[in-house]
Amino acid sequence: MAEPGAERVGEGLNRALATLLAERPDLHLIGEDMADPYGGAFGVTRGLSTGYPERVLSTPISEQAIVGFAVGLALRGREAVVEVMFSDFATLCFDQIVNLASKAVTMYGEPVRMPLVIRCPTGGNRGYGPTHSQSLQKHFVGVPNLAVHELSPVHDAHATLARILDSGAPAMYFEDKVLYGRRRFGAAAGDELFHCERIGGACDFAVLGVRGVDRADVVVIAPGGLTDRVLGGMRGAYLSDEIAVRAVVPSRLYPFDPAPLAALVAGAGRVVVVEDATAGGTWGAEVAHTIHQQMWDLLSQPVRLLHAPPSTIPAAPHLERAVLVQADDIRAVVTAVAGG
């Protein structure tokens, strides 16, 4: 799925943070076990505290205190990137995010800068069990002044993080843990079957399609953590079922602006939105609602949603796989939609 020898996603994120520290003397990285030699639970900040010992800080185990401290830094004119060790623990700092960070931007009578990124390693497929494997993005969708982004193998992490900090508003940055060890998908060249192109706009869409195939039978919209699984489903759909799919991977999940996708939607007429969250008040439902509002006349059928089933996530690999969206599930939905 990636160019041979391509940089791993986790390496790219480490490089992005190192570059931001060099570019921004007021930037602080804070979180549990961030300092060397550990470099965070997944090694993303490894080496950074050695170069910037006063700005890469390990904290006590209190997510609420960590985010509260970061909000204070931002209010005092600094910039802060927080690592919540597992996104499951973002529930422990929900009050600081929703009732302080997001509201501080506008509740004081004049605009207030809040350059804050809350990094959240997320998702399953690692056998970590019910309390370390969830995808909680949907709980942060719809909060005024709070953007939701997701790491992907087809976006540059430095560009995304710099754009968030420059916006002066807080953002969640979800990072599927499985991606850290995966190779980045070649932003220009792609691989032997798929190519990648970019569509501008605030959501910074990466569009992946089959080489030499101009048409698309189905458009699949998915966050970055699902990129490899979507490509797996696309590969099977094309090689075995002769169904051509265009995959759309947005860097910014919310607010979601579908306008740059109008030509893709019009060409296929069929859209599937895939996510790892369970159904009910989800990002995917928000995307479908927005597309229905703005592009109903371009659709040949309503947008189809694919979620994880309503279950806690088991630790046993075979049981975990059954309750998380996989490439075969995506292929099955695409085939059903293409035949509808």
DRENTOR-161755 format. One record per residue (C-alpha): x, y, z; residue number from 0. Coordinates in steps of 0.1 Angstrom, whole numbers, m for minus. Each point is the difference from the previous one (the first is absolute). Layout:
<torkes>
<X:X | Y:Y | Z:Z | num:NUM>
...
</torkes>
This chain:
<torkes>
<X:0 | Y:0 | Z:0 | num:0>
<X:30 | Y:23 | Z:3 | num:1>
<X:32 | Y:8 | Z:m19 | num:2>
<X:29 | Y:m23 | Z:10 | num:3>
<X:22 | Y:17 | Z:25 | num:4>
<X:m25 | Y:27 | Z:7 | num:5>
<X:1 | Y:17 | Z:34 | num:6>
<X:m22 | Y:m16 | Z:27 | num:7>
<X:m30 | Y:21 | Z:12 | num:8>
<X:13 | Y:1 | Z:36 | num:9>
<X:34 | Y:11 | Z:m13 | num:10>
<X:m16 | Y:28 | Z:m20 | num:11>
<X:m20 | Y:11 | Z:30 | num:12>
<X:32 | Y:1 | Z:21 | num:13>
<X:17 | Y:20 | Z:m27 | num:14>
<X:m29 | Y:24 | Z:m2 | num:15>
<X:1 | Y:7 | Z:37 | num:16>
<X:38 | Y:5 | Z:m1 | num:17>
<X:m4 | Y:25 | Z:m28 | num:18>
<X:m28 | Y:19 | Z:18 | num:19>
<X:22 | Y:2 | Z:31 | num:20>
<X:28 | Y:15 | Z:m21 | num:21>
<X:m23 | Y:24 | Z:m17 | num:22>
<X:m21 | Y:11 | Z:30 | num:23>
<X:20 | Y:10 | Z:31 | num:24>
<X:m32 | Y:4 | Z:21 | num:25>
<X:m12 | Y:m35 | Z:m8 | num:26>
<X:m2 | Y:m26 | Z:28 | num:27>
<X:m7 | Y:m37 | Z:m3 | num:28>
<X:m15 | Y:m15 | Z:32 | num:29>
<X:m13 | Y:m34 | Z:11 | num:30>
<X:6 | Y:m31 | Z:20 | num:31>
<X:35 | Y:m16 | Z:m5 | num:32>
<X:8 | Y:24 | Z:m29 | num:33>
<X:37 | Y:4 | Z:10 | num:34>
<X:28 | Y:m22 | Z:m11 | num:35>
<X:7 | Y:m29 | Z:0 | num:36>
<X:m37 | Y:m9 | Z:m2 | num:37>
<X:m13 | Y:27 | Z:m24 | num:38>
<X:m37 | Y:m7 | Z:8 | num:39>
<X:m19 | Y:m33 | Z:0 | num:40>
<X:7 | Y:m5 | Z:m37 | num:41>
<X:34 | Y:17 | Z:m3 | num:42>
<X:m14 | Y:29 | Z:m21 | num:43>
<X:20 | Y:27 | Z:20 | num:44>
<X:31 | Y:m21 | Z:4 | num:45>
<X:31 | Y:22 | Z:m2 | num:46>
<X:m18 | Y:33 | Z:2 | num:47>
<X:5 | Y:6 | Z:38 | num:48>
<X:37 | Y:m4 | Z:m5 | num:49>
<X:0 | Y:29 | Z:m25 | num:50>
<X:m25 | Y:21 | Z:18 | num:51>
<X:1 | Y:m10 | Z:37 | num:52>
<X:m19 | Y:31 | Z:12 | num:53>
<X:m29 | Y:m3 | Z:m25 | num:54>
<X:m6 | Y:m38 | Z:m2 | num:55>
<X:m14 | Y:m8 | Z:34 | num:56>
<X:m12 | Y:m32 | Z:17 | num:57>
<X:m29 | Y:5 | Z:23 | num:58>
<X:m18 | Y:m18 | Z:28 | num:59>
<X:m28 | Y:m25 | Z:m9 | num:60>
<X:m29 | Y:25 | Z:m1 | num:61>
<X:m15 | Y:7 | Z:m34 | num:62>
<X:m22 | Y:28 | Z:14 | num:63>
<X:31 | Y:17 | Z:15 | num:64>
<X:20 | Y:m5 | Z:m32 | num:65>
<X:m25 | Y:16 | Z:m23 | num:66>
<X:m8 | Y:28 | Z:26 | num:67>
<X:37 | Y:8 | Z:1 | num:68>
<X:2 | Y:1 | Z:m38 | num:69>
<X:m31 | Y:23 | Z:m1 | num:70>
<X:18 | Y:23 | Z:24 | num:71>
<X:31 | Y:1 | Z:m22 | num:72>
<X:m21 | Y:8 | Z:m30 | num:73>
<X:m18 | Y:28 | Z:18 | num:74>
<X:34 | Y:15 | Z:10 | num:75>
<X:11 | Y:2 | Z:m37 | num:76>
<X:18 | Y:m33 | Z:m3 | num:77>
<X:m8 | Y:m30 | Z:m22 | num:78>
<X:m7 | Y:m34 | Z:13 | num:79>
<X:m2 | Y:m36 | Z:m14 | num:80>
<X:m13 | Y:m25 | Z:26 | num:81>
<X:2 | Y:m37 | Z:m3 | num:82>
<X:m28 | Y:m20 | Z:16 | num:83>
<X:16 | Y:m34 | Z:4 | num:84>
<X:m31 | Y:m18 | Z:m13 | num:85>
<X:m30 | Y:18 | Z:m16 | num:86>
<X:m22 | Y:m20 | Z:24 | num:87>
<X:13 | Y:23 | Z:28 | num:88>
<X:m12 | Y:31 | Z:m18 | num:89>
<X:m32 | Y:m5 | Z:19 | num:90>
<X:20 | Y:10 | Z:31 | num:91>
<X:8 | Y:34 | Z:m14 | num:92>
<X:m34 | Y:6 | Z:m18 | num:93>
<X:m9 | Y:29 | Z:23 | num:94>
<X:33 | Y:18 | Z:m6 | num:95>
<X:m5 | Y:m4 | Z:m38 | num:96>
<X:m37 | Y:8 | Z:m4 | num:97>
<X:m6 | Y:24 | Z:29 | num:98>
<X:33 | Y:19 | Z:m1 | num:99>
<X:22 | Y:m4 | Z:m30 | num:100>
<X:m27 | Y:3 | Z:m27 | num:101>
<X:m20 | Y:27 | Z:18 | num:102>
<X:30 | Y:22 | Z:8 | num:103>
<X:3 | Y:9 | Z:m37 | num:104>
<X:m31 | Y:21 | Z:0 | num:105>
<X:m15 | Y:4 | Z:35 | num:106>
<X:20 | Y:30 | Z:12 | num:107>
<X:m15 | Y:26 | Z:m23 | num:108>
<X:28 | Y:0 | Z:m25 | num:109>
<X:19 | Y:m28 | Z:m19 | num:110>
<X:25 | Y:m18 | Z:22 | num:111>
<X:27 | Y:m22 | Z:m16 | num:112>
<X:1 | Y:m36 | Z:12 | num:113>
<X:28 | Y:m17 | Z:m19 | num:114>
<X:m5 | Y:m35 | Z:15 | num:115>
<X:2 | Y:m35 | Z:m16 | num:116>
<X:m11 | Y:m30 | Z:20 | num:117>
<X:16 | Y:m31 | Z:m15 | num:118>
<X:m19 | Y:m32 | Z:6 | num:119>
<X:14 | Y:m35 | Z:m9 | num:120>
<X:m32 | Y:m18 | Z:m9 | num:121>
<X:m16 | Y:m31 | Z:m14 | num:122>
<X:3 | Y:m38 | Z:3 | num:123>
<X:15 | Y:m29 | Z:m19 | num:124>
<X:28 | Y:m3 | Z:26 | num:125>
<X:m17 | Y:m22 | Z:26 | num:126>
<X:m1 | Y:26 | Z:27 | num:127>
<X:m35 | Y:m7 | Z:11 | num:128>
<X:m31 | Y:20 | Z:8 | num:129>
<X:15 | Y:31 | Z:17 | num:130>
<X:31 | Y:6 | Z:m22 | num:131>
<X:m15 | Y:m6 | Z:m35 | num:132>
<X:m29 | Y:23 | Z:m6 | num:133>
<X:m5 | Y:26 | Z:m27 | num:134>
<X:m17 | Y:29 | Z:18 | num:135>
<X:1 | Y:26 | Z:m28 | num:136>
<X:m37 | Y:4 | Z:m1 | num:137>
<X:m2 | Y:14 | Z:35 | num:138>
<X:19 | Y:31 | Z:m11 | num:139>
<X:m19 | Y:7 | Z:m32 | num:140>
<X:m22 | Y:30 | Z:2 | num:141>
<X:17 | Y:19 | Z:28 | num:142>
<X:3 | Y:37 | Z:m10 | num:143>
<X:35 | Y:12 | Z:m7 | num:144>
<X:15 | Y:m36 | Z:4 | num:145>
<X:13 | Y:m16 | Z:m32 | num:146>
<X:5 | Y:m37 | Z:m4 | num:147>
<X:29 | Y:m13 | Z:m21 | num:148>
<X:15 | Y:m35 | Z:m6 | num:149>
<X:34 | Y:m12 | Z:m8 | num:150>
<X:3 | Y:m18 | Z:m34 | num:151>
<X:27 | Y:m17 | Z:m21 | num:152>
<X:m9 | Y:24 | Z:m29 | num:153>
<X:3 | Y:33 | Z:18 | num:154>
<X:31 | Y:19 | Z:13 | num:155>
<X:m3 | Y:2 | Z:38 | num:156>
<X:22 | Y:32 | Z:1 | num:157>
<X:m23 | Y:19 | Z:m23 | num:158>
<X:m31 | Y:m11 | Z:18 | num:159>
<X:13 | Y:8 | Z:35 | num:160>
<X:14 | Y:34 | Z:m11 | num:161>
<X:m33 | Y:9 | Z:m16 | num:162>
<X:m18 | Y:m9 | Z:33 | num:163>
<X:23 | Y:21 | Z:21 | num:164>
<X:m2 | Y:29 | Z:m24 | num:165>
<X:m38 | Y:0 | Z:1 | num:166>
<X:2 | Y:10 | Z:37 | num:167>
<X:m28 | Y:m24 | Z:9 | num:168>
<X:2 | Y:m33 | Z:19 | num:169>
<X:m2 | Y:m33 | Z:m19 | num:170>
<X:m1 | Y:m37 | Z:7 | num:171>
<X:26 | Y:m21 | Z:m20 | num:172>
<X:m9 | Y:m37 | Z:0 | num:173>
<X:28 | Y:m24 | Z:m10 | num:174>
<X:m9 | Y:m36 | Z:m8 | num:175>
<X:27 | Y:m20 | Z:19 | num:176>
<X:3 | Y:m26 | Z:m27 | num:177>
<X:13 | Y:27 | Z:m24 | num:178>
<X:31 | Y:8 | Z:20 | num:179>
<X:18 | Y:m30 | Z:m14 | num:180>
<X:m14 | Y:2 | Z:m35 | num:181>
<X:17 | Y:16 | Z:m30 | num:182>
<X:m12 | Y:33 | Z:m13 | num:183>
<X:m20 | Y:m3 | Z:m32 | num:184>
<X:20 | Y:18 | Z:m28 | num:185>
<X:m18 | Y:34 | Z:m1 | num:186>
<X:9 | Y:4 | Z:m37 | num:187>
<X:7 | Y:m35 | Z:m14 | num:188>
<X:m23 | Y:m22 | Z:20 | num:189>
<X:7 | Y:m37 | Z:m6 | num:190>
<X:m3 | Y:m25 | Z:m28 | num:191>
<X:m38 | Y:0 | Z:m1 | num:192>
<X:m11 | Y:33 | Z:16 | num:193>
<X:9 | Y:36 | Z:m6 | num:194>
<X:m6 | Y:29 | Z:23 | num:195>
<X:m10 | Y:36 | Z:m7 | num:196>
<X:m8 | Y:29 | Z:22 | num:197>
<X:m31 | Y:23 | Z:1 | num:198>
<X:4 | Y:33 | Z:18 | num:199>
<X:m22 | Y:16 | Z:26 | num:200>
<X:0 | Y:0 | Z:37 | num:201>
<X:m6 | Y:m37 | Z:3 | num:202>
<X:31 | Y:m7 | Z:m22 | num:203>
<X:m14 | Y:m31 | Z:m18 | num:204>
<X:23 | Y:m27 | Z:m13 | num:205>
<X:m17 | Y:m20 | Z:m28 | num:206>
<X:12 | Y:m35 | Z:m8 | num:207>
<X:m11 | Y:m18 | Z:m32 | num:208>
<X:9 | Y:m29 | Z:m23 | num:209>
<X:27 | Y:9 | Z:m25 | num:210>
<X:m12 | Y:5 | Z:m35 | num:211>
<X:m37 | Y:0 | Z:10 | num:212>
<X:m17 | Y:34 | Z:m3 | num:213>
<X:m35 | Y:m11 | Z:11 | num:214>
<X:m11 | Y:m10 | Z:35 | num:215>
<X:m29 | Y:m22 | Z:8 | num:216>
<X:0 | Y:9 | Z:37 | num:217>
<X:17 | Y:27 | Z:21 | num:218>
<X:11 | Y:m11 | Z:35 | num:219>
<X:7 | Y:27 | Z:26 | num:220>
<X:20 | Y:m11 | Z:30 | num:221>
<X:23 | Y:15 | Z:26 | num:222>
<X:37 | Y:m6 | Z:m1 | num:223>
<X:2 | Y:m30 | Z:23 | num:224>
<X:m21 | Y:m20 | Z:m24 | num:225>
<X:21 | Y:8 | Z:m31 | num:226>
<X:17 | Y:m34 | Z:m2 | num:227>
<X:m32 | Y:m19 | Z:5 | num:228>
<X:m18 | Y:21 | Z:m26 | num:229>
<X:27 | Y:m7 | Z:m25 | num:230>
<X:m2 | Y:m37 | Z:8 | num:231>
<X:m38 | Y:1 | Z:m7 | num:232>
<X:6 | Y:20 | Z:m31 | num:233>
<X:26 | Y:m25 | Z:m13 | num:234>
<X:m24 | Y:m29 | Z:5 | num:235>
<X:m29 | Y:19 | Z:m15 | num:236>
<X:19 | Y:9 | Z:m31 | num:237>
<X:20 | Y:m32 | Z:m7 | num:238>
<X:m28 | Y:m25 | Z:8 | num:239>
<X:m32 | Y:20 | Z:m5 | num:240>
<X:11 | Y:25 | Z:m26 | num:241>
<X:m13 | Y:29 | Z:21 | num:242>
<X:20 | Y:32 | Z:m1 | num:243>
<X:1 | Y:20 | Z:33 | num:244>
<X:14 | Y:34 | Z:8 | num:245>
<X:10 | Y:4 | Z:36 | num:246>
<X:m1 | Y:34 | Z:16 | num:247>
<X:21 | Y:6 | Z:32 | num:248>
<X:m5 | Y:33 | Z:17 | num:249>
<X:26 | Y:15 | Z:23 | num:250>
<X:m27 | Y:20 | Z:18 | num:251>
<X:m30 | Y:m21 | Z:10 | num:252>
<X:m20 | Y:29 | Z:15 | num:253>
<X:m11 | Y:25 | Z:m10 | num:254>
<X:m6 | Y:m19 | Z:m33 | num:255>
<X:m3 | Y:18 | Z:m33 | num:256>
<X:m10 | Y:m23 | Z:m28 | num:257>
<X:0 | Y:27 | Z:m27 | num:258>
<X:34 | Y:m11 | Z:m16 | num:259>
<X:m14 | Y:m35 | Z:m5 | num:260>
<X:m29 | Y:10 | Z:m22 | num:261>
<X:15 | Y:m13 | Z:m32 | num:262>
<X:9 | Y:m33 | Z:16 | num:263>
<X:m35 | Y:m4 | Z:15 | num:264>
<X:m17 | Y:9 | Z:m33 | num:265>
<X:22 | Y:m25 | Z:m20 | num:266>
<X:m8 | Y:m30 | Z:22 | num:267>
<X:m34 | Y:9 | Z:15 | num:268>
<X:7 | Y:m24 | Z:29 | num:269>
<X:18 | Y:8 | Z:32 | num:270>
<X:10 | Y:m21 | Z:30 | num:271>
<X:13 | Y:15 | Z:32 | num:272>
<X:21 | Y:m24 | Z:22 | num:273>
<X:11 | Y:5 | Z:36 | num:274>
<X:11 | Y:m21 | Z:30 | num:275>
<X:m25 | Y:16 | Z:24 | num:276>
<X:m32 | Y:m18 | Z:9 | num:277>
<X:m32 | Y:14 | Z:m15 | num:278>
<X:m19 | Y:29 | Z:15 | num:279>
<X:9 | Y:37 | Z:m2 | num:280>
<X:32 | Y:m6 | Z:m20 | num:281>
<X:23 | Y:18 | Z:m23 | num:282>
<X:m12 | Y:m21 | Z:m28 | num:283>
<X:m36 | Y:10 | Z:6 | num:284>
<X:11 | Y:36 | Z:0 | num:285>
<X:18 | Y:m5 | Z:m34 | num:286>
<X:m31 | Y:m17 | Z:m15 | num:287>
<X:m23 | Y:27 | Z:13 | num:288>
<X:22 | Y:27 | Z:m15 | num:289>
<X:3 | Y:m18 | Z:m34 | num:290>
<X:m38 | Y:m5 | Z:0 | num:291>
<X:m6 | Y:37 | Z:6 | num:292>
<X:24 | Y:13 | Z:m26 | num:293>
<X:2 | Y:m28 | Z:m26 | num:294>
<X:m33 | Y:m19 | Z:0 | num:295>
<X:m5 | Y:5 | Z:m37 | num:296>
<X:34 | Y:m15 | Z:m7 | num:297>
<X:m8 | Y:m33 | Z:18 | num:298>
<X:m16 | Y:m31 | Z:m16 | num:299>
<X:m7 | Y:m14 | Z:35 | num:300>
<X:3 | Y:12 | Z:36 | num:301>
<X:35 | Y:0 | Z:16 | num:302>
<X:7 | Y:m34 | Z:16 | num:303>
<X:17 | Y:m1 | Z:34 | num:304>
<X:23 | Y:m28 | Z:13 | num:305>
<X:8 | Y:m1 | Z:37 | num:306>
<X:13 | Y:m24 | Z:26 | num:307>
<X:m28 | Y:m20 | Z:17 | num:308>
<X:m13 | Y:11 | Z:34 | num:309>
<X:25 | Y:m19 | Z:21 | num:310>
<X:28 | Y:5 | Z:24 | num:311>
<X:33 | Y:m9 | Z:m16 | num:312>
<X:14 | Y:m34 | Z:11 | num:313>
<X:37 | Y:m6 | Z:6 | num:314>
<X:1 | Y:m34 | Z:m18 | num:315>
<X:12 | Y:7 | Z:m36 | num:316>
<X:m26 | Y:m21 | Z:m17 | num:317>
<X:m28 | Y:15 | Z:20 | num:318>
<X:14 | Y:35 | Z:m4 | num:319>
<X:2 | Y:m4 | Z:m38 | num:320>
<X:m37 | Y:m10 | Z:m1 | num:321>
<X:m12 | Y:33 | Z:17 | num:322>
<X:23 | Y:24 | Z:m19 | num:323>
<X:m5 | Y:10 | Z:m36 | num:324>
<X:23 | Y:m19 | Z:m23 | num:325>
<X:9 | Y:1 | Z:m37 | num:326>
<X:m24 | Y:m29 | Z:m8 | num:327>
<X:m29 | Y:20 | Z:16 | num:328>
<X:8 | Y:30 | Z:m21 | num:329>
<X:2 | Y:m21 | Z:m32 | num:330>
<X:m34 | Y:m16 | Z:8 | num:331>
<X:m17 | Y:33 | Z:5 | num:332>
<X:15 | Y:15 | Z:m31 | num:333>
<X:m11 | Y:m30 | Z:m20 | num:334>
<X:m36 | Y:3 | Z:13 | num:335>
<X:m1 | Y:37 | Z:m6 | num:336>
<X:14 | Y:m3 | Z:m36 | num:337>
<X:m27 | Y:m26 | Z:m8 | num:338>
<X:m28 | Y:22 | Z:15 | num:339>
</torkes>
